[in-house]
Amino acid sequence: MRITFLLLLTVLFSACRQSTNQTRLLNGNDWQMEELDAQNWQLAQVPGSVQSDLLRLGKIPDPFLLNNQDSIQWISEKNWRYKKSFTISPSLLKTKQHILKFDGLDTYAKVVLNGHLILQTNNAFSPYEFNVTEILQLQNTLVVTLYSPDSIEAKAALNLGYTLPEGPRVYSRKPQFQYGWDWGPKIKTMGIWRDVSLISYSDARLEDVFIQTQEITTSQALLKANIAVMSFVADTGCVIEVINNTTGEIHSQGILLDRGTKNYSIGFSIKKPKLWWTHNLGTPFLYDFTIHLKKGNTILETLHKKVGLRTIQLVTEKDTLGERFYFKLNGKPIYMKGANYIPQNIFLSQVRPQEREKLLNDALKANMNMLRVWGGGVYEDDLFYDLCDEKGILVWQDFMFACAMYPGDKEFLDNVKKEAITNVKRLRQHPSIALYCGNNENSEGWQRWGWQAGKTQAQKQEIWNSYQAVFNDILPKVVDSLHASISYWESSPKFGRGDKRYQFQGDAHDWWVWHDGYPFEHFEQAVPRFMSEFGFQSYPGYKTIKYFTQEDSIDLSHPSFESHQKHSRGFEIIKRYMKRDFPVPTNAEDYIYVSQLLQAYGITKGIKAHRAAKPYNMGTLYWQLNDCWPAVSWSSIDGLGNWKALHYKVKQAFENRIIVPFKQNNLLKIKVVDDGPITLGEPMQVLFYDFNGNILHQTPTKSVRTFNEKNQVVYQVDLREIEFDPKQTYAKVLFGDIQEVYYFEKPKDLNLPMEGFDMKTKIVSQGIEISLKATTLQKNVFLYTDTPGHFTDNFFDLLPGEQKNIIFVTKEPLSKPLQYKTLNALQP
């Protein structure tokens, strides 16, 4: 019956004339560019930037290499011009309406078509469109002039009369990270960075479609399709069809067109709905919809939407300790595990779809269910959110404001409002959107970072009023009016670490570790309700370092390291922490290896402490997932896409079920953290081994039950009853089908055996299978090769007598034998 219905549907649609509305992309490599009035036109690529075009043409050195970034700062001080000639057919020209649309102009631009000024822009985050019906010809010339942000920002600052924290960038609605951050270079791009298109239509077009979930029960979901139609004609009958391709149902409504934009709605239901879940709790199911605007038998326009049925709620209820902060997905409290995401490339248009998908697959492989899109970057492209929808990863979405105070004049506020409206409309269909957050650390900076020093009372009040206008008026009202089912959070964090309340209310950024030098154990002693930022730096992979130094070997004194470490105290801090917890090698490759172990050691200590404190703590998002260029940074995946030690360790720490042993006084206590279904009882046992694999002690097996909603100590061992040397002993905790190893001393204080293990390889369908076995403990085995590929596990402990099998996923044969490092070889 269903097959017959779908066949009938196909026949009916084939009888309709295809869409008369057309969208033509004007992208490509047939644009030209010049420095303004230099009369030196050269081929350019759109989407792109002035910097990426000059690099492609060989006019500037690669800023990712050596110290080259310093030599290209002149580019953003100049004005530039792009132009393109294009033709359209006589039949298309006769179409009644033509819209020229720019999805992204960075940032201050003047657009001229056939000698007519049609647009002047001042926001890289907002799309711009203009009706060019009266201007369009068979032969057309489109010219885009881009103006340096420097002089515009300087003029705005002069007009204000006092300095806003943190400098000129606050006046430009442009990606803030381009002005330089403590992990990224200062490269203020200019260009046409997203698609350019010509939209042509006869009578009307679908301007916006939002399929809104109104109510969900187990028996049905009630939905409403909100459809905005832009019409050029009046008193003309049309039909809107909403087709659920998943169920085969069609819902239609006749409308009478009126000139301008008019909103329509169609209510419908889905029986026995399948819900959208994060990947660790279920299936991120998506319904597939097609929306037609029809006039008679002619389809004027078609849009496609993927819809996930779910409810998501931020809960901030008071309790005896302060105020909770957690998310409910489909009515179920859910623990958030993930990271902070920054743009994948300083040159935004250079990120290829396969790179976007690889990064999100890497997040998925590491068992993340939430990414925070940080406010100093960009509202990401549609593909990013589509992939999060498909993969079951929730998105904490910052608005694009970070670490600064912003103007409050009418022009700026109007600009912000338009930006917020266009981006919330674009993002609201995505089931992955879990939260809109006003800014990153602006409130904390104003209260705690000395920004008020030197300001008069009147100036301070004016700055704070501007803050309130953006973050407590414009943005929450936009979210409430356009995407009311999603919560708005004013600023992340709610309180800075200098405020005692940071541990008991809202979300927290804990930079006592790193910036203030606190030991990693601080993470275990000061657990907040939701950790939305914490981190530690490490060096990138060997291949990445060789790439930016342009050397075949690694020398930590190479001058390019200074420009690829953007934190003023970064190298010093890494070394200081390394001395606390690890041996400090003198060899460069060993030092890089240990820096990654150090980062993984500290951050996973924090993750486990956060997860073990559930439900007091309900989320941990470390800083940061990725890089925008090759650098020494906080990322777990380096600038060339290589996994650092942290990413491998996060993969384990974010499993649905983990064991968390910890020492308290003379007791070894054990918690089991379980984000999945509860267990009625599984066996647990603790075995004590020396590093040669001899069993020193084993506890009785005990049946242990886990509880999803609360973690508690389920097992403990009195260490006074066991004779062992803590420098040469580990405890292995067995629970069901998982295990965890606990060491009683810091890595630097362990008396590790000599390095040595057997390694065998064989070719398999995925690449190369590697089998390793040792008679003694081999600590943090790191395998590496120049051959492109990925290890399914790395930086692991090879326990005595146990065989470890991993896959090196690759399509190429090894150019030379695998290389390895262990902590054992670095013993003094």
C-alpha positions in Angstrom: 0.0 0.0 0.0 2.8 2.4 0.9 4.7 1.6 -2.3 1.6 2.3 -4.4 1.0 5.6 -2.6 4.6 6.8 -3.2 4.4 5.7 -6.9 1.2 7.8 -7.2 2.9 10.7 -5.6 5.8 10.4 -8.1 3.4 10.4 -11.0 1.5 13.5 -9.7 4.7 15.4 -9.2 6.0 14.5 -12.7 2.9 16.0 -14.1 3.8 19.4 -12.5 6.1 21.8 -14.4 9.4 22.1 -12.6 10.3 25.1 -10.5 10.3 28.4 -12.4 12.4 30.1 -9.7 16.1 29.8 -10.2 19.1 30.4 -8.0 22.4 30.9 -9.8 25.7 30.9 -7.9 28.1 33.6 -9.0 31.0 31.9 -7.2 34.1 30.8 -9.0 37.6 31.5 -10.0 36.7 33.9 -12.8 36.5 36.9 -10.5 39.3 39.5 -10.6 40.9 41.6 -7.8 43.2 44.5 -7.4 44.4 46.9 -4.7 42.1 49.8 -5.1 43.0 52.0 -8.1 46.2 50.1 -8.7 45.0 48.9 -12.1 46.6 45.6 -11.6 43.8 43.1 -12.0 44.5 39.5 -11.2 42.4 36.3 -11.0 40.6 35.8 -7.8 38.5 33.1 -6.1 35.0 33.6 -4.5 34.3 32.6 -1.8 37.6 33.6 -0.5 39.6 36.5 0.9 42.2 39.0 -0.3 44.8 37.2 1.8 44.0 33.7 0.4 44.0 35.1 -3.2 47.3 36.8 -2.8 48.7 33.6 -1.3 47.3 31.5 -4.2 48.9 33.9 -6.7 52.3 33.7 -5.0 52.2 37.4 -4.0 52.7 36.7 -0.3 54.4 34.0 1.8 52.3 31.4 3.5 51.4 33.0 6.9 51.1 29.5 8.5 54.8 28.9 8.0 57.9 30.3 9.8 57.3 33.9 11.0 55.5 34.9 7.8 52.4 36.1 9.4 54.1 39.3 10.4 54.9 40.2 6.8 51.3 40.3 5.6 49.8 42.7 8.1 49.8 45.5 5.5 47.0 43.8 3.5 44.2 44.8 5.9 45.5 48.4 6.0 44.7 48.7 2.2 41.4 48.9 0.3 40.7 46.3 -2.3 38.3 45.7 -5.2 36.8 42.6 -6.7 34.8 42.4 -10.0 33.1 39.8 -12.1 31.4 39.9 -15.5 28.5 37.6 -16.1 25.7 37.1 -18.6 22.1 36.0 -18.3 19.8 34.7 -21.0 17.1 36.9 -22.5 14.4 34.5 -21.2 15.8 34.7 -17.6 16.0 38.5 -17.9 12.3 38.6 -18.6 11.6 36.9 -15.2 9.8 39.5 -13.1 12.1 39.7 -10.1 15.9 39.3 -9.5 17.6 39.4 -6.1 21.3 39.6 -5.7 22.4 38.0 -2.5 25.7 37.9 -0.6 25.8 35.3 2.2 29.0 36.9 3.7 31.0 40.0 3.0 34.0 40.7 5.2 33.3 43.4 6.3 33.1 47.0 5.1 32.0 46.8 1.4 30.4 48.8 -1.3 28.6 46.8 -4.0 28.0 48.3 -7.5 26.2 46.5 -10.3 26.4 47.9 -13.8 27.4 51.3 -12.4 24.6 51.4 -9.8 25.4 51.5 -6.1 23.2 48.8 -4.5 24.7 47.9 -1.1 27.0 49.2 1.6 27.8 46.7 4.3 29.2 46.6 7.8 28.6 43.1 9.1 30.5 39.9 8.2 27.9 37.8 10.0 24.8 39.0 8.1 23.7 38.1 4.6 22.7 41.0 2.3 20.4 41.1 -0.6 19.1 43.7 -3.0 16.4 43.7 -5.7 18.3 44.3 -9.0 15.4 43.9 -11.4 15.8 47.4 -12.8 19.6 47.2 -13.1 20.2 43.7 -14.4 21.2 43.4 -18.1 22.2 40.6 -20.5 25.8 41.6 -19.9 26.6 42.5 -16.3 29.6 43.8 -14.3 29.5 43.4 -10.5 32.1 45.3 -8.5 32.7 44.9 -4.7 35.0 47.4 -3.0 36.4 46.3 0.4 37.6 48.9 2.8 40.2 48.5 5.5 38.7 48.1 9.0 41.5 50.0 10.6 40.5 53.6 9.7 36.8 52.9 10.2 37.5 51.5 13.7 39.8 54.4 14.6 37.2 56.9 13.6 34.5 55.1 15.7 36.9 55.1 18.7 37.6 58.8 18.3 33.9 59.6 18.1 33.3 57.8 21.4 35.9 59.7 23.3 37.1 56.9 25.5 38.6 53.5 25.1 36.4 50.4 25.2 37.9 47.1 26.4 39.5 45.4 24.4 40.5 47.8 21.6 39.4 48.6 18.1 37.9 45.2 17.2 34.8 45.9 19.2 33.5 48.5 16.6 33.5 45.9 13.8 31.0 43.1 13.4 33.7 40.9 12.2 35.2 37.6 13.6 37.0 38.8 16.7 39.6 36.0 16.7 41.1 37.6 13.5 42.6 40.4 15.7 44.8 37.8 17.4 44.2 35.6 20.4 46.3 33.6 22.7 46.1 30.6 20.3 45.8 32.3 16.9 47.4 34.8 14.7 46.4 38.4 13.9 45.1 38.2 10.3 42.2 40.5 9.6 40.8 39.0 6.4 38.9 41.0 3.9 36.8 39.4 1.1 33.6 37.8 -0.2 33.8 34.9 2.2 30.5 33.1 1.5 28.3 32.4 -1.5 27.1 35.1 -4.0 23.9 34.2 -5.8 21.3 35.6 -8.2 17.8 34.6 -7.3 15.2 35.0 -10.1 11.5 34.5 -9.7 8.3 35.2 -11.5 5.5 35.6 -9.0 6.7 34.6 -5.5 9.4 32.9 -3.6 9.7 30.9 -0.3 11.6 33.4 1.8 11.7 31.3 5.0 10.4 27.9 6.3 10.4 26.9 9.9 8.8 23.6 10.9 8.1 24.1 14.5 7.5 21.3 17.1 4.6 22.3 19.3 3.9 19.2 21.4 5.3 15.7 21.6 3.7 12.7 23.2 4.4 9.0 22.6 1.3 8.8 20.4 1.8 11.9 18.3 3.8 15.0 17.6 2.0 18.3 16.8 3.9 20.5 14.3 3.3 23.7 12.5 5.0 24.8 9.3 5.6 28.6 9.5 6.2 29.8 5.9 7.1 33.3 4.8 6.3 34.0 1.1 7.7 37.0 -0.7 5.4 38.0 -3.6 5.7 40.4 -6.4 2.0 40.0 -7.4 -1.3 40.4 -5.6 -4.6 38.6 -5.8 -3.0 35.4 -7.2 -3.9 32.0 -5.9 -1.2 29.5 -4.9 -0.8 26.4 -2.9 1.8 25.5 -0.3 2.5 21.8 0.1 4.4 20.3 3.0 5.4 16.8 2.2 6.7 14.4 4.9 8.9 12.2 2.7 9.5 9.9 5.7 5.9 9.0 6.2 4.5 9.9 2.7 2.0 12.3 4.1 1.1 15.6 2.2 -0.3 18.7 3.9 -1.4 21.6 1.8 -3.1 25.0 2.0 -4.4 27.4 -0.6 -3.2 31.0 -0.2 -3.9 34.3 -1.9 -0.7 36.1 -2.6 -0.3 39.7 -1.6 2.6 42.0 -2.5 5.6 41.9 -0.1 6.2 39.3 2.6 3.4 37.4 4.2 3.4 34.7 6.8 1.4 31.5 6.5 1.1 28.4 8.8 0.1 24.8 8.3 -0.6 22.6 11.2 -0.2 18.8 11.0 0.8 15.8 13.2 3.1 12.8 13.1 1.8 9.6 14.6 4.0 7.6 16.9 6.9 10.0 16.5 10.5 8.9 16.5 12.5 11.3 18.7 15.9 12.9 18.1 18.5 11.9 20.7 22.2 12.5 21.1 24.2 9.6 19.8 25.1 8.3 23.2 21.5 7.9 24.3 19.7 6.8 21.2 19.3 7.6 17.5 19.4 11.2 16.2 16.4 10.5 14.0 15.5 13.1 11.3 12.3 13.4 9.3 12.8 14.5 5.7 10.4 17.3 4.4 9.9 18.9 1.0 8.0 22.2 0.8 6.5 23.3 -2.5 5.1 26.7 -3.5 2.8 25.9 -6.5 0.7 28.0 -8.9 -1.6 25.6 -10.7 0.5 22.8 -12.1 3.7 24.9 -11.9 6.0 24.5 -9.0 7.4 28.0 -8.3 9.9 26.9 -5.7 11.0 24.0 -3.6 12.8 23.8 -0.3 14.0 20.8 1.7 14.2 20.5 5.5 15.4 17.9 7.9 13.5 18.0 11.2 14.4 16.4 14.5 11.6 16.0 17.0 12.9 16.7 20.5 12.5 19.0 23.5 15.6 20.6 25.0 15.5 22.6 28.2 18.1 24.4 30.3 17.2 23.9 34.0 18.5 26.5 36.5 16.6 25.7 39.6 17.6 26.7 43.1 18.9 24.1 45.6 20.4 24.1 49.0 23.9 24.7 47.6 23.1 27.4 45.1 21.6 27.0 41.6 21.6 24.0 39.3 22.6 24.1 35.7 21.8 21.2 33.4 20.0 20.2 30.2 16.9 18.0 29.8 16.6 16.3 26.4 13.1 14.9 25.8 12.5 15.3 29.5 15.6 13.3 30.6 18.5 15.1 32.4 21.6 14.6 30.2 25.2 15.0 31.2 27.1 17.1 28.6 30.5 15.9 27.5 32.4 17.9 24.9 34.7 20.8 24.0 34.8 24.3 22.8 35.0 24.8 19.0 36.8 27.6 17.2 36.9 28.3 13.5 38.9 25.6 11.7 40.9 28.0 9.6 41.9 31.7 10.0 40.8 31.8 6.3 37.2 30.8 6.8 36.3 30.0 3.2 39.2 27.6 2.9 37.6 24.9 5.1 36.5 22.1 2.8 33.4 20.0 3.5 35.5 16.9 4.1 37.5 18.7 6.7 34.3 19.9 8.4 33.0 16.3 8.5 36.3 14.8 9.7 36.5 17.2 12.7 32.9 16.3 13.7 33.6 12.6 13.2 36.6 13.1 15.5 34.3 14.6 18.1 31.9 11.7 17.7 34.7 9.2 18.0 35.6 10.8 21.3 32.1 10.3 22.6 31.2 14.0 22.7 27.5 15.0 22.8 28.0 18.8 22.9 30.2 21.4 21.3 30.3 25.0 22.3 30.6 27.3 19.3 32.7 30.0 20.9 31.7 33.7 20.6 35.0 35.0 19.2 34.6 33.0 15.9 31.6 32.8 13.5 28.1 31.5 13.3 29.2 28.4 11.4 28.0 27.4 7.9 24.9 25.2 7.4 26.9 22.1 6.8 28.4 22.3 10.4 24.9 22.2 11.9 23.6 19.7 9.4 26.4 17.3 10.5 25.7 17.9 14.2 22.0 17.1 13.5 23.0 13.9 11.7 25.6 12.8 14.3 23.6 13.5 17.4 25.8 16.3 18.8 24.2 19.2 20.6 25.4 22.8 20.1 25.9 25.5 22.7 25.7 28.5 20.4 27.4 31.7 21.5 26.5 35.0 19.8 29.6 36.5 18.3 30.9 38.6 21.2 34.0 37.8 23.2 36.2 39.2 26.0 35.3 42.9 25.4 32.8 45.6 26.0 30.9 46.8 22.9 29.4 50.2 21.8 25.7 51.0 22.4 24.9 53.7 19.8 21.8 53.2 17.7 23.6 52.2 14.5 25.6 49.5 16.3 22.5 48.1 18.1 20.5 48.0 14.9 23.3 46.2 13.3 23.5 43.6 16.1 19.7 43.1 16.0 19.7 42.4 12.3 22.6 40.0 12.8 20.8 38.1 15.6 17.6 37.9 13.6 19.1 36.5 10.4 21.3 33.9 12.3 18.6 32.7 14.7 16.3 32.2 11.7 19.0 30.3 9.9 19.8 28.0 12.9 16.4 27.4 14.5 15.5 24.4 12.4 18.4 22.4 13.7 17.6 20.0 16.5 21.2 20.2 17.6 20.8 23.8 18.9 20.6 23.5 22.6 21.3 27.0 23.9 21.9 30.6 22.8 24.5 32.4 24.9 25.0 36.1 24.7 28.8 36.4 25.0 32.0 34.9 26.1 33.5 36.4 29.3 32.3 40.0 28.8 30.5 40.2 32.1 33.4 38.5 34.0 35.9 40.9 32.3 33.9 43.9 33.3 33.6 42.8 36.9 37.0 41.2 37.4 39.7 42.1 34.9 40.3 45.8 35.7 38.4 47.2 32.7 36.7 49.8 34.8 40.0 51.4 35.9 40.5 54.9 34.7 36.9 55.4 33.6 34.6 58.1 35.1 31.4 57.0 36.7 29.4 58.3 33.8 31.6 56.4 31.3 31.2 53.2 33.4 27.5 53.6 33.4 27.3 54.2 29.7 29.4 51.1 29.0 27.3 49.0 31.2 24.1 50.4 29.7 25.4 49.4 26.3 26.1 45.9 27.6 22.6 45.6 29.0 21.1 46.8 25.7 22.7 44.0 23.7 22.8 41.1 26.1 19.7 41.7 28.3 17.4 43.3 25.8 18.1 42.7 22.1 19.5 39.2 22.1 17.0 37.6 24.5 14.1 39.2 22.8 15.2 37.9 19.4 15.6 34.4 20.7 12.2 34.6 22.5 10.4 35.9 19.4 12.0 33.5 16.8 13.1 30.4 18.7 11.3 30.4 22.1 11.7 26.7 22.8 15.5 27.3 23.3 16.9 29.0 26.4 19.0 32.1 26.3 22.0 32.5 28.7 23.4 36.0 29.1 27.1 35.4 29.5 29.5 32.5 29.9 30.6 32.1 32.7 27.9 33.3 35.0 30.5 34.3 37.5 34.3 34.7 37.1 36.6 32.5 39.1 37.3 35.5 41.5 33.7 35.2 42.7 33.0 32.5 45.3 29.7 31.8 43.7 31.3 30.4 40.5 31.5 26.9 42.1 27.8 26.8 43.1 25.8 28.6 40.4 25.6 28.6 36.6 28.4 27.6 34.3 32.1 28.2 35.1 35.4 28.9 33.4 38.2 27.5 35.6 41.5 29.1 34.7 43.0 28.8 38.1 44.8 25.9 36.4 47.1 27.4 33.7 46.7 31.2 34.2 47.1 31.2 38.0 49.4 28.2 38.2 47.1 26.0 40.4 48.0 22.2 40.3 45.8 19.8 38.4 44.5 18.5 41.7 42.5 21.8 41.9 40.1 20.4 39.4 39.2 17.7 41.9 38.8 20.1 44.8 36.7 22.8 43.1 34.0 21.2 41.0 31.3 23.6 39.6 27.8 23.0 38.5 28.7 23.0 34.8 32.3 23.5 33.5 32.1 25.3 30.1 35.8 26.1 29.9 39.0 24.7 31.3 42.2 23.8 29.5 45.9 23.3 29.2 48.4 23.7 26.4 50.6 21.2 24.6 52.8 21.1 21.5 51.2 19.9 18.3 52.3 16.6 16.5 55.7 16.1 15.0 54.4 16.5 11.4 52.7 19.8 12.2 55.9 21.2 13.8 57.9 20.1 10.8 55.3 21.8 8.6 55.5 25.2 10.2 59.2 25.2 10.8 59.9 23.8 7.3 62.6 21.6 8.8 63.0 17.8 8.6 64.0 17.7 12.3 62.7 19.4 15.4 64.6 22.0 17.3 62.7 23.8 20.1 64.9 26.9 19.7 63.7 27.3 16.1 62.6 31.0 15.8 59.2 30.1 14.3 58.1 28.6 17.7 57.9 32.1 19.1 55.3 33.2 16.5 53.4 29.9 16.8 53.0 30.2 20.6 50.6 33.1 21.2 50.5 33.0 25.0 53.1 35.3 26.5 54.0 32.8 29.3 53.0 29.6 27.4 56.4 27.8 27.2 57.2 28.7 30.8 53.9 27.4 32.1 54.2 24.1 30.3 57.6 23.5 31.7 56.6 24.5 35.3 53.7 22.0 35.3 55.9 19.4 33.6 58.4 19.6 36.5 55.5 19.0 39.0 54.2 15.8 37.4 56.5 14.3 34.8 60.1 13.8 33.9 61.4 16.8 31.9 63.3 15.6 28.8 66.1 17.4 27.1 65.5 15.9 23.7 63.0 17.9 21.6 60.8 15.1 20.4 60.6 13.6 23.9 59.7 17.0 25.3 56.8 17.4 22.8 55.6 13.9 23.6 55.6 14.6 27.4 53.9 17.9 26.8 51.0 16.0 25.3 50.9 13.5 28.1 50.9 16.4 30.6 47.9 18.0 28.9 46.0 14.7 28.8 46.9 14.0 32.4 45.6 17.3 33.7 42.4 17.6 31.6 41.2 14.1 32.1 41.8 14.5 35.8 39.3 17.4 35.6 36.8 15.5 33.4 36.7 12.5 35.7 36.3 14.8 38.7 33.4 16.6 37.0 31.7 13.4 35.9 32.1 11.7 39.3 30.3 14.7 40.9 27.1 14.1 38.9 24.4 15.3 39.5 26.0 18.3 41.3 28.0 18.8 38.1 26.2 18.1 34.8 28.6 19.0 32.1 32.3 19.4 31.2 33.4 21.1 28.0 37.2 21.5 27.8 39.1 24.3 25.9 39.6 23.6 23.0 38.7 21.0 20.4 40.6 22.3 17.4 43.0 24.9 16.0 42.7 27.6 13.3 46.3 27.2 12.2 49.3 25.1 13.2 50.4 26.2 16.7 51.2 25.3 20.3 47.8 25.6 21.9 45.0 24.1 24.1 43.6 22.0 21.3 43.2 18.2 21.5 43.4 18.0 17.7 46.2 20.0 16.1 46.1 22.4 13.2 46.7 19.7 10.6 44.0 17.4 12.1 46.2 15.1 14.1 45.0 13.7 17.4 47.1 14.7 20.4 47.3 12.5 23.5 44.4 14.4 25.0 41.9 13.4 22.3 42.7 9.7 22.8 42.3 10.1 26.6 39.1 12.1 26.2 37.6 9.3 24.1 38.0 7.0 27.1 37.0 9.6 29.7 33.7 10.4 27.8 32.6 6.8 27.4 29.0 6.3 28.8 30.3 4.2 31.6 33.7 4.8 33.3 35.3 3.8 36.6 36.7 6.6 38.7 39.1 5.4 41.5 40.5 8.0 43.9 42.5 7.9 47.1 41.1 9.5 50.2 43.2 9.2 53.3 44.0 5.5 53.6 41.2 4.3 51.4 41.0 3.6 47.7 37.4 4.6 46.8 35.7 3.7 43.6 32.8 5.4 41.8 31.1 4.1 38.6 29.8 6.9 36.4 27.1 5.7 34.1 25.2 7.8 31.6 23.4 4.8 30.1 20.7 2.5 31.5 21.1 1.5 35.2 22.5 -1.9 35.9 20.9 -4.3 38.4 24.3 -5.6 39.5 27.7 -6.6 37.9 30.8 -8.0 39.5 33.6 -5.6 40.7 37.1 -6.6 41.9 40.3 -4.7 42.5 43.7 -6.3 41.8 47.1 -4.9 42.9 50.1 -5.6 40.7 53.7 -4.6 40.7 55.2 -3.3 37.4 56.5 -6.8 36.6 52.9 -8.2 36.6 53.0 -10.0 39.9 49.7 -10.0 41.8 50.3 -8.4 45.2 46.7 -8.5 46.4 43.2 -9.1 45.1 39.9 -8.1 46.8 36.8 -10.3 47.0 34.4 -9.9 44.1 31.3 -7.8 44.9 28.1 -7.3 42.9 27.8 -3.5 42.2 24.8 -1.6 41.0 25.1 1.7 39.1 22.6 4.6 39.1 22.3 6.9 36.1 21.0 9.9 38.1 23.6 9.9 40.9 27.2 8.8 41.4 28.3 7.4 44.7 31.1 5.3 46.1 30.3 1.7 45.3 33.5 0.0 46.5 36.5 0.8 48.7 39.7 -0.8 49.8 41.6 -0.1 53.0 45.2 0.4 51.8 46.6 -0.1 55.3 45.8 -3.8 55.0 47.9 -4.2 51.9 51.7 -4.2 51.7 52.9 -2.5 48.6 55.4 0.1 47.2 53.3 3.0 45.7 56.1 3.8 43.3 56.0 0.4 41.8 52.3 -0.7 42.1 49.1 -0.1 40.2 45.5 -1.1 41.0 43.4 -2.6 38.3 39.6 -2.2 38.9 37.4 -4.7 37.0 33.7 -4.0 36.6 31.6 -6.0 34.2 33.3 -5.7 30.8 35.3 -2.5 31.6 38.4 -1.8 33.6 40.4 1.1 35.0 44.0 1.4 36.1 45.0 3.6 39.1 48.5 4.7 40.0 49.4 5.8 43.5 52.1 8.3 42.5 52.6 11.0 39.9 54.2 9.8 36.6 57.5 11.4 37.5 57.7 9.4 40.8 57.0 6.0 39.3 59.9 3.5 39.2 59.2 2.2 35.8 60.9 -0.9 34.3 63.2 -0.7 31.3 61.5 -0.1 28.0 60.8 -3.2 26.0 57.9 -5.0 24.3 57.1 -7.2 21.3 55.3 -5.6 18.4 53.9 -7.4 15.4 52.1 -6.0 12.4 49.9 -7.4 9.6 47.9 -5.9 6.8 44.1 -5.9 7.2 41.3 -4.4 5.2 41.4 -1.1 7.2 45.1 -0.7 7.1 47.6 -2.3 9.5 46.8 -4.3 12.6 49.4 -3.8 15.4 49.7 -6.4 18.2 51.8 -5.4 21.3 52.8 -7.4 24.3 55.2 -6.9 27.2 56.3 -8.7 30.3 56.5 -5.4 32.3 54.5 -2.3 32.5 55.1 0.0 29.5 53.7 3.5 30.3 52.1 5.7 27.7 53.1 3.9 24.5 53.1 6.4 21.7 53.2 5.0 18.1 53.9 7.3 15.2 54.8 7.3 11.5 55.1 9.7 8.6 52.5 7.6 6.6 49.1 9.4 6.5 46.6 7.6 8.7 45.1 7.3 12.2 45.7 5.0 15.1 42.5 3.6 16.8 44.3 4.0 20.1 47.6 5.6 21.2 49.5 6.9 24.3 48.2 3.8 26.1 49.6 1.8 29.0 50.7 -1.7 28.0 50.1 -3.8 31.1 52.4 -6.8 31.8 51.2 -10.0 30.2 48.3 -8.4 28.3 48.1 -8.2 24.6 47.0 -4.9 23.0 45.6 -4.8 19.4 45.1 -1.6 17.6 44.6 -0.6 13.9 46.5 2.0 12.0 43.8 3.1 9.6 45.5 4.0 6.3 45.3 3.4 2.6 49.0 3.5 2.1 51.8 1.1 3.0 54.2 2.1 5.7 57.2 4.0 4.3 59.3 2.7 7.1 58.8 0.7 10.4 56.6 2.3 13.0 58.3 4.4 15.6 57.4 4.6 19.3 58.1 6.3 22.6 57.3 5.3 26.1 57.6 7.1 29.5 59.8 4.2 30.6 62.6 5.3 28.3 62.7 8.8 30.0 63.5 7.5 33.4 66.4 9.4 35.0 
